[in-house]
Amino acid sequence: MYIDEGEFTSLGAIGASMDAFAASAAAGQFAVNQQGGDALLAAIRRMTDWIDSKRGPFGLLEQEPPLGSSNAAKVMKPYMQQVAVDHQGFLTQLYALYDSLVKAEQAIIKAMENYRQTDEGNADELA
């Protein structure tokens, strides 16, 4: 699916949001219980594992495709490569997603730690 975000839309918004999410977790602004955190971590790890498993095959997209020597092929080759690797390219965005997922994983782990600390603190107050 292609979403045309327009000429002036920042494609880095997801990355910026993830930075804010990680900063919020680091500041203790939210917490996630074990069950919820484990489910989120499992989903994140499935996606990062999938991306890691495809890095080799996707590397082929970074190369100019061997379409032949016709005029049409000569015209299409650079565009096909560009679709994969320019600043809005498939691989560029996929690897940006990967980086965001890694940040999300760290934030979820921190939020789970926040939950444990809050839970232990509340238990101590009740004892």
Backbone atoms as SQL, in Angstrom:
CREATE TABLE atoms (id INTEGER PRIMARY KEY, chain TEXT, resi INTEGER, resn TEXT, atom TEXT, x REAL, y REAL, z REAL);
INSERT INTO atoms VALUES
  (1, 'A', 1, 'MET', 'N', 0.842, -1.161, 0.000),
  (2, 'A', 1, 'MET', 'CA', 0.000, 0.000, 0.000),
  (3, 'A', 1, 'MET', 'C', 0.891, 1.229, 0.000),
  (4, 'A', 2, 'TYR', 'N', 0.541, 2.211, -0.801),
  (5, 'A', 2, 'TYR', 'CA', 1.283, 3.459, -0.877),
  (6, 'A', 2, 'TYR', 'C', 0.429, 4.568, -0.305),
  (7, 'A', 3, 'ILE', 'N', 1.005, 5.344, 0.578),
  (8, 'A', 3, 'ILE', 'CA', 0.302, 6.489, 1.134),
  (9, 'A', 3, 'ILE', 'C', 1.066, 7.729, 0.727),
  (10, 'A', 4, 'ASP', 'N', 0.452, 8.559, -0.085),
  (11, 'A', 4, 'ASP', 'CA', 1.078, 9.805, -0.507),
  (12, 'A', 4, 'ASP', 'C', 0.872, 10.814, 0.600),
  (13, 'A', 5, 'GLU', 'N', 1.933, 11.097, 1.335),
  (14, 'A', 5, 'GLU', 'CA', 1.826, 11.998, 2.465),
  (15, 'A', 5, 'GLU', 'C', 1.959, 13.456, 2.060),
  (16, 'A', 6, 'GLY', 'N', 2.128, 13.704, 0.795),
  (17, 'A', 6, 'GLY', 'CA', 2.203, 15.080, 0.332),
  (18, 'A', 6, 'GLY', 'C', 3.623, 15.607, 0.341),
  (19, 'A', 7, 'GLU', 'N', 3.772, 16.696, -0.336),
  (20, 'A', 7, 'GLU', 'CA', 5.097, 17.280, -0.545),
  (21, 'A', 7, 'GLU', 'C', 5.739, 17.782, 0.739),
  (22, 'A', 8, 'PHE', 'N', 4.935, 18.253, 1.686),
  (23, 'A', 8, 'PHE', 'CA', 5.497, 18.926, 2.854),
  (24, 'A', 8, 'PHE', 'C', 5.361, 18.133, 4.145),
  (25, 'A', 9, 'THR', 'N', 4.971, 16.897, 4.059),
  (26, 'A', 9, 'THR', 'CA', 4.805, 16.069, 5.244),
  (27, 'A', 9, 'THR', 'C', 6.145, 15.444, 5.626),
  (28, 'A', 10, 'SER', 'N', 6.445, 15.491, 6.914),
  (29, 'A', 10, 'SER', 'CA', 7.699, 14.928, 7.402),
  (30, 'A', 10, 'SER', 'C', 7.561, 13.429, 7.606),
  (31, 'A', 11, 'LEU', 'N', 8.394, 12.662, 6.935),
  (32, 'A', 11, 'LEU', 'CA', 8.376, 11.215, 7.123),
  (33, 'A', 11, 'LEU', 'C', 9.105, 10.811, 8.395),
  (34, 'A', 12, 'GLY', 'N', 9.758, 11.755, 9.037),
  (35, 'A', 12, 'GLY', 'CA', 10.455, 11.467, 10.284),
  (36, 'A', 12, 'GLY', 'C', 9.578, 11.595, 11.510),
  (37, 'A', 13, 'ALA', 'N', 8.294, 11.848, 11.321),
  (38, 'A', 13, 'ALA', 'CA', 7.396, 12.045, 12.455),
  (39, 'A', 13, 'ALA', 'C', 7.316, 10.808, 13.342),
  (40, 'A', 14, 'ILE', 'N', 7.333, 9.635, 12.744),
  (41, 'A', 14, 'ILE', 'CA', 7.271, 8.408, 13.540),
  (42, 'A', 14, 'ILE', 'C', 8.518, 8.284, 14.404),
  (43, 'A', 15, 'GLY', 'N', 9.668, 8.572, 13.818),
  (44, 'A', 15, 'GLY', 'CA', 10.911, 8.519, 14.585),
  (45, 'A', 15, 'GLY', 'C', 10.906, 9.513, 15.735),
  (46, 'A', 16, 'ALA', 'N', 10.407, 10.720, 15.485),
  (47, 'A', 16, 'ALA', 'CA', 10.331, 11.730, 16.537),
  (48, 'A', 16, 'ALA', 'C', 9.363, 11.295, 17.636),
  (49, 'A', 17, 'SER', 'N', 8.253, 10.703, 17.239),
  (50, 'A', 17, 'SER', 'CA', 7.289, 10.208, 18.226),
  (51, 'A', 17, 'SER', 'C', 7.899, 9.097, 19.068),
  (52, 'A', 18, 'MET', 'N', 8.679, 8.242, 18.431),
  (53, 'A', 18, 'MET', 'CA', 9.303, 7.150, 19.168),
  (54, 'A', 18, 'MET', 'C', 10.352, 7.679, 20.140),
  (55, 'A', 19, 'ASP', 'N', 11.067, 8.730, 19.746),
  (56, 'A', 19, 'ASP', 'CA', 12.035, 9.354, 20.656),
  (57, 'A', 19, 'ASP', 'C', 11.306, 9.906, 21.885),
  (58, 'A', 20, 'ALA', 'N', 10.165, 10.545, 21.659),
  (59, 'A', 20, 'ALA', 'CA', 9.386, 11.086, 22.772),
  (60, 'A', 20, 'ALA', 'C', 8.841, 9.967, 23.654),
  (61, 'A', 21, 'PHE', 'N', 8.408, 8.875, 23.028),
  (62, 'A', 21, 'PHE', 'CA', 7.913, 7.704, 23.761),
  (63, 'A', 21, 'PHE', 'C', 9.015, 7.145, 24.663),
  (64, 'A', 22, 'ALA', 'N', 10.204, 6.985, 24.116),
  (65, 'A', 22, 'ALA', 'CA', 11.333, 6.460, 24.893),
  (66, 'A', 22, 'ALA', 'C', 11.710, 7.416, 26.020),
  (67, 'A', 23, 'ALA', 'N', 11.689, 8.713, 25.738),
  (68, 'A', 23, 'ALA', 'CA', 12.017, 9.703, 26.772),
  (69, 'A', 23, 'ALA', 'C', 10.978, 9.676, 27.896),
  (70, 'A', 24, 'SER', 'N', 9.712, 9.492, 27.542),
  (71, 'A', 24, 'SER', 'CA', 8.650, 9.408, 28.551),
  (72, 'A', 24, 'SER', 'C', 8.853, 8.201, 29.451),
  (73, 'A', 25, 'ALA', 'N', 9.211, 7.087, 28.857),
  (74, 'A', 25, 'ALA', 'CA', 9.469, 5.875, 29.656),
  (75, 'A', 25, 'ALA', 'C', 10.671, 6.090, 30.565),
  (76, 'A', 26, 'ALA', 'N', 11.728, 6.680, 30.021),
  (77, 'A', 26, 'ALA', 'CA', 12.934, 6.917, 30.810),
  (78, 'A', 26, 'ALA', 'C', 12.654, 7.864, 31.979),
  (79, 'A', 27, 'ALA', 'N', 11.722, 8.800, 31.786),
  (80, 'A', 27, 'ALA', 'CA', 11.369, 9.753, 32.836),
  (81, 'A', 27, 'ALA', 'C', 10.362, 9.176, 33.823),
  (82, 'A', 28, 'GLY', 'N', 9.920, 7.943, 33.593),
  (83, 'A', 28, 'GLY', 'CA', 8.974, 7.309, 34.500),
  (84, 'A', 28, 'GLY', 'C', 7.555, 7.815, 34.350),
  (85, 'A', 29, 'GLN', 'N', 7.226, 8.366, 33.193),
  (86, 'A', 29, 'GLN', 'CA', 5.911, 8.957, 32.996),
  (87, 'A', 29, 'GLN', 'C', 4.822, 7.927, 32.703),
  (88, 'A', 30, 'PHE', 'N', 5.205, 6.697, 32.427),
  (89, 'A', 30, 'PHE', 'CA', 4.197, 5.652, 32.263),
  (90, 'A', 30, 'PHE', 'C', 4.806, 4.306, 32.613),
  (91, 'A', 31, 'ALA', 'N', 3.923, 3.361, 32.847),
  (92, 'A', 31, 'ALA', 'CA', 4.353, 2.026, 33.252),
  (93, 'A', 31, 'ALA', 'C', 3.530, 0.990, 32.497),
  (94, 'A', 32, 'VAL', 'N', 4.114, -0.178, 32.322),
  (95, 'A', 32, 'VAL', 'CA', 3.448, -1.281, 31.626),
  (96, 'A', 32, 'VAL', 'C', 3.628, -2.537, 32.476),
  (97, 'A', 33, 'ASN', 'N', 2.538, -3.264, 32.691),
  (98, 'A', 33, 'ASN', 'CA', 2.652, -4.480, 33.493),
  (99, 'A', 33, 'ASN', 'C', 3.354, -5.583, 32.695),
  (100, 'A', 34, 'GLN', 'N', 3.701, -6.658, 33.376),
  (101, 'A', 34, 'GLN', 'CA', 4.469, -7.748, 32.771),
  (102, 'A', 34, 'GLN', 'C', 3.759, -8.371, 31.580),
  (103, 'A', 35, 'GLN', 'N', 2.479, -8.663, 31.744),
  (104, 'A', 35, 'GLN', 'CA', 1.732, -9.325, 30.673),
  (105, 'A', 35, 'GLN', 'C', 1.643, -8.434, 29.435),
  (106, 'A', 36, 'GLY', 'N', 1.292, -7.189, 29.629),
  (107, 'A', 36, 'GLY', 'CA', 1.207, -6.265, 28.495),
  (108, 'A', 36, 'GLY', 'C', 2.555, -6.027, 27.855),
  (109, 'A', 37, 'GLY', 'N', 3.566, -5.849, 28.688),
  (110, 'A', 37, 'GLY', 'CA', 4.921, -5.627, 28.179),
  (111, 'A', 37, 'GLY', 'C', 5.443, -6.811, 27.387),
  (112, 'A', 38, 'ASP', 'N', 5.208, -8.003, 27.910),
  (113, 'A', 38, 'ASP', 'CA', 5.656, -9.204, 27.194),
  (114, 'A', 38, 'ASP', 'C', 4.995, -9.323, 25.821),
  (115, 'A', 39, 'ALA', 'N', 3.703, -9.004, 25.751),
  (116, 'A', 39, 'ALA', 'CA', 2.989, -9.071, 24.462),
  (117, 'A', 39, 'ALA', 'C', 3.556, -8.047, 23.483),
  (118, 'A', 40, 'LEU', 'N', 3.798, -6.832, 23.959),
  (119, 'A', 40, 'LEU', 'CA', 4.378, -5.801, 23.093),
  (120, 'A', 40, 'LEU', 'C', 5.786, -6.188, 22.630),
  (121, 'A', 41, 'LEU', 'N', 6.591, -6.692, 23.558),
  (122, 'A', 41, 'LEU', 'CA', 7.950, -7.094, 23.211),
  (123, 'A', 41, 'LEU', 'C', 7.951, -8.237, 22.194),
  (124, 'A', 42, 'ALA', 'N', 7.039, -9.171, 22.349),
  (125, 'A', 42, 'ALA', 'CA', 6.965, -10.291, 21.400),
  (126, 'A', 42, 'ALA', 'C', 6.652, -9.782, 19.996),
  (127, 'A', 43, 'ALA', 'N', 5.717, -8.858, 19.897),
  (128, 'A', 43, 'ALA', 'CA', 5.356, -8.306, 18.584),
  (129, 'A', 43, 'ALA', 'C', 6.525, -7.524, 17.982),
  (130, 'A', 44, 'ILE', 'N', 7.167, -6.720, 18.791),
  (131, 'A', 44, 'ILE', 'CA', 8.314, -5.942, 18.313),
  (132, 'A', 44, 'ILE', 'C', 9.423, -6.872, 17.843),
  (133, 'A', 45, 'ARG', 'N', 9.699, -7.889, 18.624),
  (134, 'A', 45, 'ARG', 'CA', 10.795, -8.807, 18.273),
  (135, 'A', 45, 'ARG', 'C', 10.478, -9.635, 17.030),
  (136, 'A', 46, 'ARG', 'N', 9.222, -9.989, 16.842),
  (137, 'A', 46, 'ARG', 'CA', 8.854, -10.696, 15.601),
  (138, 'A', 46, 'ARG', 'C', 9.131, -9.820, 14.385),
  (139, 'A', 47, 'MET', 'N', 8.785, -8.556, 14.493),
  (140, 'A', 47, 'MET', 'CA', 8.985, -7.650, 13.361),
  (141, 'A', 47, 'MET', 'C', 10.472, -7.382, 13.124),
  (142, 'A', 48, 'THR', 'N', 11.239, -7.147, 14.183),
  (143, 'A', 48, 'THR', 'CA', 12.673, -6.899, 13.984),
  (144, 'A', 48, 'THR', 'C', 13.373, -8.157, 13.480),
  (145, 'A', 49, 'ASP', 'N', 12.959, -9.316, 13.954),
  (146, 'A', 49, 'ASP', 'CA', 13.541, -10.569, 13.450),
  (147, 'A', 49, 'ASP', 'C', 13.244, -10.741, 11.961),
  (148, 'A', 50, 'TRP', 'N', 12.017, -10.410, 11.560),
  (149, 'A', 50, 'TRP', 'CA', 11.652, -10.517, 10.142),
  (150, 'A', 50, 'TRP', 'C', 12.513, -9.581, 9.300),
  (151, 'A', 51, 'ILE', 'N', 12.654, -8.338, 9.738),
  (152, 'A', 51, 'ILE', 'CA', 13.477, -7.382, 8.993),
  (153, 'A', 51, 'ILE', 'C', 14.913, -7.888, 8.909),
  (154, 'A', 52, 'ASP', 'N', 15.451, -8.364, 10.033),
  (155, 'A', 52, 'ASP', 'CA', 16.817, -8.902, 10.020),
  (156, 'A', 52, 'ASP', 'C', 16.954, -10.061, 9.033),
  (157, 'A', 53, 'SER', 'N', 15.940, -10.921, 8.970),
  (158, 'A', 53, 'SER', 'CA', 16.016, -12.083, 8.085),
  (159, 'A', 53, 'SER', 'C', 15.943, -11.698, 6.608),
  (160, 'A', 54, 'LYS', 'N', 15.466, -10.503, 6.315),
  (161, 'A', 54, 'LYS', 'CA', 15.310, -10.058, 4.926),
  (162, 'A', 54, 'LYS', 'C', 16.402, -9.096, 4.471),
  (163, 'A', 55, 'ARG', 'N', 17.331, -8.749, 5.323),
  (164, 'A', 55, 'ARG', 'CA', 18.365, -7.772, 4.948),
  (165, 'A', 55, 'ARG', 'C', 19.179, -8.234, 3.745),
  (166, 'A', 56, 'GLY', 'N', 19.516, -9.510, 3.689),
  (167, 'A', 56, 'GLY', 'CA', 20.263, -10.022, 2.540),
  (168, 'A', 56, 'GLY', 'C', 19.485, -9.903, 1.241),
  (169, 'A', 57, 'PRO', 'N', 18.303, -10.509, 1.193),
  (170, 'A', 57, 'PRO', 'CA', 17.513, -10.391, -0.037),
  (171, 'A', 57, 'PRO', 'C', 17.154, -8.943, -0.387),
  (172, 'A', 58, 'PHE', 'N', 16.837, -8.132, 0.616),
  (173, 'A', 58, 'PHE', 'CA', 16.501, -6.738, 0.337),
  (174, 'A', 58, 'PHE', 'C', 17.697, -5.961, -0.190),
  (175, 'A', 59, 'GLY', 'N', 18.901, -6.432, 0.135),
  (176, 'A', 59, 'GLY', 'CA', 20.107, -5.782, -0.382),
  (177, 'A', 59, 'GLY', 'C', 20.136, -5.762, -1.899),
  (178, 'A', 60, 'LEU', 'N', 19.490, -6.725, -2.513),
  (179, 'A', 60, 'LEU', 'CA', 19.426, -6.753, -3.972),
  (180, 'A', 60, 'LEU', 'C', 18.673, -5.542, -4.520),
  (181, 'A', 61, 'LEU', 'N', 17.735, -5.020, -3.741),
  (182, 'A', 61, 'LEU', 'CA', 16.971, -3.859, -4.182),
  (183, 'A', 61, 'LEU', 'C', 17.833, -2.591, -4.242),
  (184, 'A', 62, 'GLU', 'N', 18.948, -2.611, -3.525),
  (185, 'A', 62, 'GLU', 'CA', 19.842, -1.459, -3.522),
  (186, 'A', 62, 'GLU', 'C', 20.649, -1.366, -4.813),
  (187, 'A', 63, 'GLN', 'N', 20.686, -2.435, -5.551),
  (188, 'A', 63, 'GLN', 'CA', 21.463, -2.481, -6.778),
  (189, 'A', 63, 'GLN', 'C', 20.578, -2.159, -7.982),
  (190, 'A', 64, 'GLU', 'N', 21.217, -1.658, -9.016),
  (191, 'A', 64, 'GLU', 'CA', 20.483, -1.402, -10.249),
  (192, 'A', 64, 'GLU', 'C', 20.057, -2.744, -10.845),
  (193, 'A', 65, 'PRO', 'N', 18.781, -2.901, -11.179),
  (194, 'A', 65, 'PRO', 'CA', 18.313, -4.204, -11.663),
  (195, 'A', 65, 'PRO', 'C', 18.826, -4.512, -13.074),
  (196, 'A', 66, 'PRO', 'N', 19.116, -5.770, -13.335),
  (197, 'A', 66, 'PRO', 'CA', 19.592, -6.174, -14.667),
  (198, 'A', 66, 'PRO', 'C', 18.420, -6.355, -15.638),
  (199, 'A', 67, 'LEU', 'N', 17.921, -5.256, -16.143),
  (200, 'A', 67, 'LEU', 'CA', 16.748, -5.317, -17.014),
  (201, 'A', 67, 'LEU', 'C', 17.078, -5.498, -18.488),
  (202, 'A', 68, 'GLY', 'N', 18.314, -5.364, -18.828),
  (203, 'A', 68, 'GLY', 'CA', 18.680, -5.481, -20.236),
  (204, 'A', 68, 'GLY', 'C', 19.229, -4.165, -20.767),
  (205, 'A', 69, 'SER', 'N', 19.329, -4.090, -22.090),
  (206, 'A', 69, 'SER', 'CA', 19.967, -2.916, -22.689),
  (207, 'A', 69, 'SER', 'C', 19.040, -2.115, -23.602),
  (208, 'A', 70, 'SER', 'N', 17.762, -2.424, -23.580),
  (209, 'A', 70, 'SER', 'CA', 16.828, -1.649, -24.401),
  (210, 'A', 70, 'SER', 'C', 16.732, -0.228, -23.848),
  (211, 'A', 71, 'ASN', 'N', 16.226, 0.674, -24.634),
  (212, 'A', 71, 'ASN', 'CA', 16.075, 2.048, -24.170),
  (213, 'A', 71, 'ASN', 'C', 15.148, 2.119, -22.957),
  (214, 'A', 72, 'ALA', 'N', 14.065, 1.359, -23.010),
  (215, 'A', 72, 'ALA', 'CA', 13.132, 1.358, -21.881),
  (216, 'A', 72, 'ALA', 'C', 13.820, 0.847, -20.610),
  (217, 'A', 73, 'ALA', 'N', 14.613, -0.201, -20.731),
  (218, 'A', 73, 'ALA', 'CA', 15.327, -0.744, -19.582),
  (219, 'A', 73, 'ALA', 'C', 16.312, 0.275, -19.025),
  (220, 'A', 74, 'LYS', 'N', 17.007, 0.961, -19.911),
  (221, 'A', 74, 'LYS', 'CA', 17.972, 1.969, -19.464),
  (222, 'A', 74, 'LYS', 'C', 17.290, 3.107, -18.717),
  (223, 'A', 75, 'VAL', 'N', 16.084, 3.438, -19.133),
  (224, 'A', 75, 'VAL', 'CA', 15.338, 4.503, -18.465),
  (225, 'A', 75, 'VAL', 'C', 14.807, 4.020, -17.109),
  (226, 'A', 76, 'MET', 'N', 14.346, 2.792, -17.032),
  (227, 'A', 76, 'MET', 'CA', 13.708, 2.275, -15.817),
  (228, 'A', 76, 'MET', 'C', 14.693, 1.904, -14.710),
  (229, 'A', 77, 'LYS', 'N', 15.884, 1.445, -15.068),
  (230, 'A', 77, 'LYS', 'CA', 16.835, 0.950, -14.069),
  (231, 'A', 77, 'LYS', 'C', 17.069, 1.919, -12.910),
  (232, 'A', 78, 'PRO', 'N', 17.418, 3.158, -13.166),
  (233, 'A', 78, 'PRO', 'CA', 17.697, 4.041, -12.024),
  (234, 'A', 78, 'PRO', 'C', 16.451, 4.350, -11.184),
  (235, 'A', 79, 'TYR', 'N', 15.292, 4.393, -11.809),
  (236, 'A', 79, 'TYR', 'CA', 14.071, 4.670, -11.058),
  (237, 'A', 79, 'TYR', 'C', 13.704, 3.517, -10.147),
  (238, 'A', 80, 'MET', 'N', 13.898, 2.309, -10.610),
  (239, 'A', 80, 'MET', 'CA', 13.590, 1.150, -9.776),
  (240, 'A', 80, 'MET', 'C', 14.498, 1.121, -8.550),
  (241, 'A', 81, 'GLN', 'N', 15.752, 1.442, -8.740),
  (242, 'A', 81, 'GLN', 'CA', 16.690, 1.487, -7.622),
  (243, 'A', 81, 'GLN', 'C', 16.316, 2.634, -6.680),
  (244, 'A', 82, 'GLN', 'N', 15.950, 3.768, -7.232),
  (245, 'A', 82, 'GLN', 'CA', 15.593, 4.935, -6.436),
  (246, 'A', 82, 'GLN', 'C', 14.395, 4.649, -5.523),
  (247, 'A', 83, 'VAL', 'N', 13.427, 3.906, -6.019),
  (248, 'A', 83, 'VAL', 'CA', 12.245, 3.569, -5.225),
  (249, 'A', 83, 'VAL', 'C', 12.660, 2.824, -3.955),
  (250, 'A', 84, 'ALA', 'N', 13.737, 2.095, -4.017),
  (251, 'A', 84, 'ALA', 'CA', 14.183, 1.327, -2.856),
  (252, 'A', 84, 'ALA', 'C', 15.018, 2.151, -1.885),
  (253, 'A', 85, 'VAL', 'N', 15.823, 3.085, -2.383),
  (254, 'A', 85, 'VAL', 'CA', 16.847, 3.656, -1.506),
  (255, 'A', 85, 'VAL', 'C', 16.850, 5.169, -1.363),
  (256, 'A', 86, 'ASP', 'N', 15.987, 5.902, -2.046),
  (257, 'A', 86, 'ASP', 'CA', 16.018, 7.349, -1.838),
  (258, 'A', 86, 'ASP', 'C', 15.447, 7.683, -0.460),
  (259, 'A', 87, 'HIS', 'N', 15.350, 8.963, -0.110),
  (260, 'A', 87, 'HIS', 'CA', 14.952, 9.324, 1.257),
  (261, 'A', 87, 'HIS', 'C', 13.543, 8.872, 1.614),
  (262, 'A', 88, 'GLN', 'N', 12.713, 8.600, 0.635),
  (263, 'A', 88, 'GLN', 'CA', 11.380, 8.057, 0.891),
  (264, 'A', 88, 'GLN', 'C', 11.277, 6.604, 0.442),
  (265, 'A', 89, 'GLY', 'N', 12.394, 6.001, 0.112),
  (266, 'A', 89, 'GLY', 'CA', 12.403, 4.664, -0.455),
  (267, 'A', 89, 'GLY', 'C', 11.980, 3.580, 0.514),
  (268, 'A', 90, 'PHE', 'N', 11.601, 2.459, -0.058),
  (269, 'A', 90, 'PHE', 'CA', 11.135, 1.320, 0.726),
  (270, 'A', 90, 'PHE', 'C', 12.158, 0.901, 1.774),
  (271, 'A', 91, 'LEU', 'N', 13.396, 0.690, 1.366),
  (272, 'A', 91, 'LEU', 'CA', 14.402, 0.230, 2.325),
  (273, 'A', 91, 'LEU', 'C', 14.730, 1.304, 3.353),
  (274, 'A', 92, 'THR', 'N', 14.796, 2.540, 2.918),
  (275, 'A', 92, 'THR', 'CA', 15.067, 3.644, 3.837),
  (276, 'A', 92, 'THR', 'C', 14.009, 3.675, 4.938),
  (277, 'A', 93, 'GLN', 'N', 12.756, 3.554, 4.542),
  (278, 'A', 93, 'GLN', 'CA', 11.669, 3.602, 5.508),
  (279, 'A', 93, 'GLN', 'C', 11.605, 2.325, 6.356),
  (280, 'A', 94, 'LEU', 'N', 11.903, 1.184, 5.749),
  (281, 'A', 94, 'LEU', 'CA', 11.900, -0.069, 6.497),
  (282, 'A', 94, 'LEU', 'C', 12.973, -0.056, 7.580),
  (283, 'A', 95, 'TYR', 'N', 14.149, 0.435, 7.253),
  (284, 'A', 95, 'TYR', 'CA', 15.220, 0.475, 8.250),
  (285, 'A', 95, 'TYR', 'C', 14.969, 1.552, 9.297),
  (286, 'A', 96, 'ALA', 'N', 14.260, 2.614, 8.934),
  (287, 'A', 96, 'ALA', 'CA', 13.846, 3.609, 9.925),
  (288, 'A', 96, 'ALA', 'C', 12.825, 2.990, 10.882),
  (289, 'A', 97, 'LEU', 'N', 11.932, 2.168, 10.347),
  (290, 'A', 97, 'LEU', 'CA', 10.985, 1.439, 11.187),
  (291, 'A', 97, 'LEU', 'C', 11.737, 0.537, 12.155),
  (292, 'A', 98, 'TYR', 'N', 12.741, -0.159, 11.663),
  (293, 'A', 98, 'TYR', 'CA', 13.547, -1.045, 12.508),
  (294, 'A', 98, 'TYR', 'C', 14.146, -0.260, 13.673),
  (295, 'A', 99, 'ASP', 'N', 14.742, 0.890, 13.364),
  (296, 'A', 99, 'ASP', 'CA', 15.337, 1.715, 14.414),
  (297, 'A', 99, 'ASP', 'C', 14.287, 2.150, 15.431),
  (298, 'A', 100, 'SER', 'N', 13.100, 2.498, 14.961),
  (299, 'A', 100, 'SER', 'CA', 12.018, 2.886, 15.857),
  (300, 'A', 100, 'SER', 'C', 11.569, 1.716, 16.727),
  (301, 'A', 101, 'LEU', 'N', 11.544, 0.531, 16.157),
  (302, 'A', 101, 'LEU', 'CA', 11.162, -0.652, 16.928),
  (303, 'A', 101, 'LEU', 'C', 12.172, -0.954, 18.026),
  (304, 'A', 102, 'VAL', 'N', 13.452, -0.760, 17.727),
  (305, 'A', 102, 'VAL', 'CA', 14.491, -0.969, 18.741),
  (306, 'A', 102, 'VAL', 'C', 14.297, 0.025, 19.892),
  (307, 'A', 103, 'LYS', 'N', 13.998, 1.277, 19.558),
  (308, 'A', 103, 'LYS', 'CA', 13.731, 2.287, 20.590),
  (309, 'A', 103, 'LYS', 'C', 12.481, 1.912, 21.384),
  (310, 'A', 104, 'ALA', 'N', 11.465, 1.426, 20.699),
  (311, 'A', 104, 'ALA', 'CA', 10.228, 1.025, 21.371),
  (312, 'A', 104, 'ALA', 'C', 10.497, -0.119, 22.336),
  (313, 'A', 105, 'GLU', 'N', 11.307, -1.065, 21.917),
  (314, 'A', 105, 'GLU', 'CA', 11.646, -2.194, 22.788),
  (315, 'A', 105, 'GLU', 'C', 12.303, -1.700, 24.070),
  (316, 'A', 106, 'GLN', 'N', 13.253, -0.796, 23.935),
  (317, 'A', 106, 'GLN', 'CA', 13.932, -0.249, 25.109),
  (318, 'A', 106, 'GLN', 'C', 12.954, 0.508, 26.008),
  (319, 'A', 107, 'ALA', 'N', 12.032, 1.253, 25.396),
  (320, 'A', 107, 'ALA', 'CA', 11.040, 2.011, 26.167),
  (321, 'A', 107, 'ALA', 'C', 10.092, 1.075, 26.915),
  (322, 'A', 108, 'ILE', 'N', 9.675, 0.005, 26.267),
  (323, 'A', 108, 'ILE', 'CA', 8.769, -0.952, 26.923),
  (324, 'A', 108, 'ILE', 'C', 9.468, -1.625, 28.094),
  (325, 'A', 109, 'ILE', 'N', 10.721, -1.997, 27.903),
  (326, 'A', 109, 'ILE', 'CA', 11.483, -2.612, 29.008),
  (327, 'A', 109, 'ILE', 'C', 11.565, -1.642, 30.182),
  (328, 'A', 110, 'LYS', 'N', 11.847, -0.381, 29.897),
  (329, 'A', 110, 'LYS', 'CA', 11.918, 0.633, 30.958),
  (330, 'A', 110, 'LYS', 'C', 10.549, 0.825, 31.608),
  (331, 'A', 111, 'ALA', 'N', 9.475, 0.843, 30.814),
  (332, 'A', 111, 'ALA', 'CA', 8.126, 1.004, 31.361),
  (333, 'A', 111, 'ALA', 'C', 7.743, -0.185, 32.236),
  (334, 'A', 112, 'MET', 'N', 8.209, -1.370, 31.891),
  (335, 'A', 112, 'MET', 'CA', 7.955, -2.549, 32.725),
  (336, 'A', 112, 'MET', 'C', 8.704, -2.418, 34.052),
  (337, 'A', 113, 'GLU', 'N', 9.916, -1.895, 33.985),
  (338, 'A', 113, 'GLU', 'CA', 10.693, -1.641, 35.209),
  (339, 'A', 113, 'GLU', 'C', 9.963, -0.598, 36.072),
  (340, 'A', 114, 'ASN', 'N', 9.432, 0.438, 35.424),
  (341, 'A', 114, 'ASN', 'CA', 8.674, 1.460, 36.156),
  (342, 'A', 114, 'ASN', 'C', 7.478, 0.829, 36.878),
  (343, 'A', 115, 'TYR', 'N', 6.803, -0.080, 36.211),
  (344, 'A', 115, 'TYR', 'CA', 5.641, -0.741, 36.807),
  (345, 'A', 115, 'TYR', 'C', 6.057, -1.550, 38.036),
  (346, 'A', 116, 'ARG', 'N', 7.148, -2.309, 37.880),
  (347, 'A', 116, 'ARG', 'CA', 7.625, -3.129, 39.009),
  (348, 'A', 116, 'ARG', 'C', 7.991, -2.243, 40.199),
  (349, 'A', 117, 'GLN', 'N', 8.679, -1.140, 39.931),
  (350, 'A', 117, 'GLN', 'CA', 9.087, -0.239, 41.017),
  (351, 'A', 117, 'GLN', 'C', 7.870, 0.377, 41.698),
  (352, 'A', 118, 'THR', 'N', 6.888, 0.790, 40.914),
  (353, 'A', 118, 'THR', 'CA', 5.666, 1.367, 41.472),
  (354, 'A', 118, 'THR', 'C', 4.911, 0.325, 42.286),
  (355, 'A', 119, 'ASP', 'N', 4.817, -0.885, 41.755),
  (356, 'A', 119, 'ASP', 'CA', 4.111, -1.959, 42.433),
  (357, 'A', 119, 'ASP', 'C', 4.806, -2.297, 43.754),
  (358, 'A', 120, 'GLU', 'N', 6.131, -2.393, 43.733),
  (359, 'A', 120, 'GLU', 'CA', 6.873, -2.706, 44.945),
  (360, 'A', 120, 'GLU', 'C', 6.743, -1.571, 45.965),
  (361, 'A', 121, 'GLY', 'N', 6.782, -0.333, 45.490),
  (362, 'A', 121, 'GLY', 'CA', 6.623, 0.809, 46.382),
  (363, 'A', 121, 'GLY', 'C', 5.252, 0.825, 47.040),
  (364, 'A', 122, 'ASN', 'N', 4.228, 0.524, 46.263),
  (365, 'A', 122, 'ASN', 'CA', 2.876, 0.464, 46.823),
  (366, 'A', 122, 'ASN', 'C', 2.746, -0.676, 47.819),
  (367, 'A', 123, 'ALA', 'N', 3.368, -1.801, 47.538),
  (368, 'A', 123, 'ALA', 'CA', 3.326, -2.944, 48.456),
  (369, 'A', 123, 'ALA', 'C', 4.030, -2.601, 49.768),
  (370, 'A', 124, 'ASP', 'N', 5.142, -1.898, 49.675),
  (371, 'A', 124, 'ASP', 'CA', 5.870, -1.503, 50.884),
  (372, 'A', 124, 'ASP', 'C', 5.021, -0.562, 51.765),
  (373, 'A', 125, 'GLU', 'N', 4.279, 0.335, 51.110),
  (374, 'A', 125, 'GLU', 'CA', 3.440, 1.263, 51.865),
  (375, 'A', 125, 'GLU', 'C', 2.296, 0.550, 52.569),
  (376, 'A', 126, 'LEU', 'N', 1.815, -0.543, 51.986),
  (377, 'A', 126, 'LEU', 'CA', 0.722, -1.287, 52.587),
  (378, 'A', 126, 'LEU', 'C', 1.181, -2.219, 53.703),
  (379, 'A', 127, 'ALA', 'N', 2.468, -2.528, 53.704),
  (380, 'A', 127, 'ALA', 'CA', 2.976, -3.494, 54.694),
  (381, 'A', 127, 'ALA', 'C', 3.188, -2.889, 56.049);
